[in-house]
Amino acid sequence: MLHPAVFWIVVWIWLTFPAYARAQFGYTLIGSSKSVDIPFEYTNNFIILSVRFGGILPLKFIFDTGAEHTILTKREITDMLGMRYEREFRVAGSDLRTTLVAYLVRRVRFDIAGKAYSEGEDILVLQEDYLRFEEFTGIPVHGILSANAFSRFVIQINYDRQIITLHERESFRLKDRGFTAIPVEIARNKMYLRTTLRPTPNITASVKLLIDTGAGMPLLVFSNLNPLIRTPERVIPSTIGLGLGGFIEGFTGRIHQLTLGELTQTGVITYFQELDTTSNLEYLNQRDGLIGNALLHRFHLILDYQGSQIWIKPARYFRDTYVYDRSGMVVLAHGPRLNDFVVQYVLPNSPAAEADIRPGDQIVRVGGAPAHFFTLSDLMNVFQRKPGKKVRLTVQRGQERLKKTIVLRDLI
């Protein structure tokens, strides 16, 4: 399932942080086992872990290999627990102009019930919830858990079973057959893969891509850095990311092929972002884009930070066709139960636009059922049904209730 605004979580706070603010104490496995299985929720292409924060509060964090630090987005939690803010940082937002505020909190205890714990992680706390995860995932989310916190382990991600397994590295042996080993580069606690992609059948480009489980998209490439990569002719305008400071605009289309070791993916839905090359692009680490969960979940994935390599193996969805939203609208979740669905954006000349769906409309019925019977993920699946399928909606617009019919079709 691919949301038409699968958000790339862009958090640039760490660019301004001194080295002493980057301490991580790491996790310890509970008991004598050399590995533990940690269940996760997989919703709207995000891996969501349940943790006990400060040894007290059960919270949900997005597991993010693209984040350098663990981040809490709900300052009211640390206020309530009386945690001390050691230092305030004023940092650039995703537009490189907006000034935002975050705080350093040291030695916060994290527990993953019955599995692992950390005596104290240094985390960042946002002054305001700039990222609004709940609206895009449809479930309560309180922050980002950096994969770096687990980097002393070999990390195995099984998307099919929704399990992350942490292996003590000295005892880890790769027993399963069919895995392909791929070397990666480690920089600022993040993994980068050098590979090739074919924007069209006749062009092959060498690229460096961030492995980013904090991104809900399959693939993002920068369209103005590599001379062999350009925005294709058939694209649609898209909101491709949400960062500190605002939405990131770009285009969505497809590339012909991406190579991962000995394996390939074809017809990959790809987000194209044009960067402002007059800005400081040091944070990019000379990369050409990123690989997100909507592609990674097609593989069994093993990450070895200390060994600078990953292993991949085809999983359940490896051969599936990449399907994009067929309605032409972006819907966000609101309300105390996150089952009030409001249209945030409508693509011009799309099925939703032709049905006169407008930004601000609240979806109150889907077919014959009240909308609050659905999750956001359920709703996105409805909008990805086969071309030609009619989706009947009732929307609330001001004081009016209007019945609408959307006829789905391929947009890219």
N, C-alpha and C positions, 0 to 999 in steps of 0.2 A: 504494500500500500504506500502510495507516494502522494503526499500533500502538495498542492500547487505552490505552497510557500514553505517548503521544508527548510527550516531555518538553520542556517550555519551560525552557530553561536560564536561570535567574535568577541573575545575578551582580551584587551590589549594592556591591561593594567601592569603586567609584569615587565613591560619595557622600561619602566622607570624605577624598578625596585633595585635597591642595593643587594649585594650578595647575602648579607646577614639576614635578610627577610625571606630567604628561600629555604630555610631549614625544614626538613621532613624527617620525622623520627621513624616512620615506616611501621608496618603492621607485623604482628606476631600471630601465628596460628595457635588455636586453642587445642590443648591436648597433645598427644605424642605423634599424631598423624603427620605424614610428610606432604599431604595435600588436603585441601578442603574444597567442597563444591558450594558455591554461593549462588542462590537463585536470583534472577532478576526479572523485571517486567520489561517487555519489549513493546513499546507503544509509539505509534507515529514515527517509527525508525529511530527511537532513542532507547538506550540501555539505562534502566532506572533501578538503582540499588536502594534497599532499605537499610538505614543505619540508626544507631542510637547516638545522638549528638550530646557531647558533654557528659556521657554516661547516663543521661536522663531522658531526653526527648526522642521519640521515634520520628525520623525525618526521611525524605526521599531525595536522592542526589542522582544527577546524570553522570554516568561513567564516561570520562572524556580523555581519550589519548591525545587530543589536540590542545589540552589546557596544561599550562605549566604549574598552576597552583590550584588547590582546593578553594572554592569560593562559596560563601553563604550569601544568598540574595535577600534574605529576610533579617534585616537588622533588629527587628523587634524581638527576635529569639535571643540574641546575645545581650540585648538590653535587659530582658526578663531574667536571664541567668546571672546578670551582674558581671559579665566578663569585661576585662579591661582592654581598652583600645590603646595599643602601644604607640601607634603612629598613624597619622592621617596622610593620605596621598591624594594629590590632585593630579588627575591623569586625563589624557586625551581620549575622547570617545571614538567610535568607529568612523566618524566623519573627519577625524583629526583636527576638529575645531572646537567641539563641545567639551567643556571642562566638567569632569565628574569627580566624585569623591569616594574613596574606599578607605578601609581601616585594617590595620594588621592586628590580629588576635593570636597570641601564642599559646601553644601547648593545650590544645583542645582534645579531649578524649573522644575517640570514635570506637564504637562497638558494632560488629556485624554478628548478630545473635548466634551464639554457639559455634561460630566459625573462626573469627579473627578479631583482633583489637589493636588499637594504637594508643599508647599512653599519652601522646601529645603531638598533635599536628599544628603547625603554623598555618593559619588560614587568612583569607581576605574576606572582609565583610563589606558589602556595598551599602552606601548610605541610603540609597533608594533601590527598589526592585526594578532596575532598568530593563531586565531581560524578560520578565513576564512569561516564564516558561509554561505556566498553567494554560494560558490562552492557546498555545500551539501544540501542547501534548494532550490536553484534556484531562490531566490528572494532577494532583498537587505535587509540586516539585520545589525544593527549597535551596537548591544550589548545584554546583558542579564538583564532582569528586575527581581530582586529577589521577590518571592512571599511574603517574609517577610515584604515588604513595605505595603502589604494589610492585615497583620496578625491581626489587630484589628477588622477586619470584619469577618463575616462568608462568605466564598468564595464558590460560586456554579459554577461548570464548566459543561456546556451542550455542549458536543462535537458535537451532532447531529445538533444543531442550531448554533453552533460556537458563543456562548455567555458565558461570565463570568459575573455573577451577584454578586455584593458586597452588603451584607446585614448588616445594623447596628445591632450589636449583641444583644443589649437589646430588640430589637423589632422583632427579628427573631423567626418564628414559622415554624416548619417542617410540611407543610400541605399535601404534596404529599405522597401517600401510596406506599408501596413496597420498601422503603429504609431500608437497614441494617446498624445499627450503629456498628462501630468497634473502640475500643480504640487504640490510637497511643501514641508514646513517642515523646516529643519535645526536641531536643538538638541542640544548636547553630542555632536556627531558622529553623530547618528542621524537617520533620515528618518521623518517623520510625514505621513500622508495624511488629508486631510479629505474625507469622503464620506458616503454614506447607506447604511443597511441597514434591511431590513424584517424585524423579528423574526417577524411574522405578516403575512398579505396585507393587513391593514387598518391597520397601524401603520408609519410611516416615522420613523426616528431619524437625526439628524445625529450623526456620530461622528468622532473623531480616533483613528487607528490607527497604531501603530508598524509599520514594515516590517522584519520580523525573520527573517532567514535562519538564525538560531540556534534557531528554534522548529520542531519537527517537525509541528506541528498545522496545520490550515487556518486556523482563526480562534479567537481567545479574546476574550471580552468580560467586563467587570466588571458583575456583575448588580445592584449596589446603589449605583451612582453616577449613572447616567442614568435618569431616571424612566420613559423609554419602553422601557427594556431590563430585562426580568425573566426569570428562569429559567422556561422553558416547562414545561407539565404533563408532557410525555413526555420524561423524562431518566433517565439512570442515574448513580449516584455513580461518580466517577472520580478517579484520581490524575492530575492534569493538569500537574504540573510538578515539577522537582527543582531546588532552589536551595541555596545555601550555608546549611546549617542544617536541611535536611529536605525531606520531600515536601510538596507543595501540593495540597490536596484541593479538589474542586469537583464539577461535574456536566457531563455531555455530552449534547447534544441536537442539534437542527437549527434554523437560522433559515430563513426563507422566501427571502430574496434579499439579496445584497450587490452594490453598484454600484461599478465601477472605471472611471472616465472614462465612455466610451460603452458599456462592456461590463458584463455582469452574470453572476453565478454564483447558481444557485438550489439549494435543499436543502443548504446548506453545513453540514457537521458542525462544531459550535461548542462550545467549552469555556466554561463559565460559572464564574467565580470571584467569591466574595463577599469583599470586602476589609474588613479591620479599620480602620474610619474613625477610630479613636482614635489610630492610629499615624501617624507622619510619612509622608505620601504624596507628598512633593515629587519623589521619583524618577520618579513617573508622568508628569510634565510635562503634566498635565491630559488625559491620553489615556483613551480608553474601552476599549482592548484592543490587540490586535496581529493582524497577518496573517503567517502562517508559510508554510513551504515547501510543505506539502501543498496549499495553494491557489496559491502563487506559481509552482509548477512547471507549471501549466497555461498559462503565458504565456512568451513570449520577453520578457526584462526588461532594460532599460537604465537605469542609475542615474547621475545627474549631480549630484554633491554641490555643486559650485561653482555650477551653474546652477539649483539647487533645483527639479529636476524629474526625473520618470521617464518612460520610454516603455514601453508594453506592447503586445503583439500575441498573439493566440490561438496556442497551440502544440498539440502532438499530443493532449494530454489535456484540452483546453479544455471539451469537451462531455461528458466522462465523468461518470457519476453518482458522488457521494461515497459510498464504501463504508467501513463501520466493521467492526471485528472482530466475528465472529459466534459466537465461542466463549464469551466472558465471562471470560477469564482473561488475566493479564499474565505473560509469560514473560521471564526475563532470561538473558543469556549469561554463563557462567562458564568457568573452566578456562584452561590455558595457550594453547589454540587457540580459545577462545571458542566451543566447540561442545558444552559441557555446559549443558543447558537446564533451568532450575529455575523452577517456578511461584512467582511472588511474591504473586499476589493472585487470588482467585476471586470473581466477582460473585455475590451471592446470587440464587437462582432462575434462574440462567443455564444454558445447555447444559452448561458445565463442572461447575457445582455439581450438576446433575441426574445427571451421570455419576460423581459422587463424586470429582472431582479436588480436591486439597487444596493449600494453600500449603506449599511445601517438597518437593512431589513433583518428582522429576527425570524428565524425558521421555527414555526410552532408545530407543524405536522409534516410528516414524511410518509407519503402514501396515506394509509388510513390510520397511522399510529402517531400518538403524541411524540414530539421531538425529544422530550426528556426521557423517553424510553431508550434512546440511543446514546452511545458515547461519541466523542469526536471521531475516533477511529472508525466506528461503525458508519458514520455519516460520510467520511472520505471514501470508504469502500463502495457506498452507494453511487458516488459520483465517478467511480471507475468501472462501472458495468459496461457491457458491450456497446459499441456504437449502434445508434438507432434506438436504444432503450429509452423509454419515456419515464421520467421521474416527476411525480406529482408532489408539489410542495404547497403548504399554506404558510404565508409570511405575514408578520405583523409590521405594518408601516404606519407609525403614528397611531391614530385611532382606528385605522382600517385593517381588516383581515382580507388578504387577497389570495386567490388560488392561482397557482402558476404551474406550467408544465414545461420541463426542460427536456429536450431531445438530445441525448449525449452524442458526441462525435469526437474523433481524434483531432487534437489541436496541434500536435507536432509529429 
